[in-house]
Amino acid sequence: MRAKVDRELCIGAANCVGIAPTVFKLDEDNKSVVLDPSSVPEKTLFEAAENCPSDAIILEDDSGRQIYP
């Protein structure tokens, strides 16, 4: 599974960082960036995406098909 962050939508709430700190971090612009999506179970990636208040986290399967949101 792959994770991307739409930086135009990201508001820097950092819910994703709290849920999956090995996957997400805030950069110098206070926007989330993806580190290592394989470092957590897929369930945790979905939890982080679902808890993003601006729906900025996009999850894709291994073939690149968007599966969330």
Secondary structure, 3 states (H helix, E strand, C coil): CEEEECCCCCCCCCHHHHHCCCCEEECCCCCEEECCHHHCCHHHHHHHHHCCCCCCEEEECCCCCEEEC
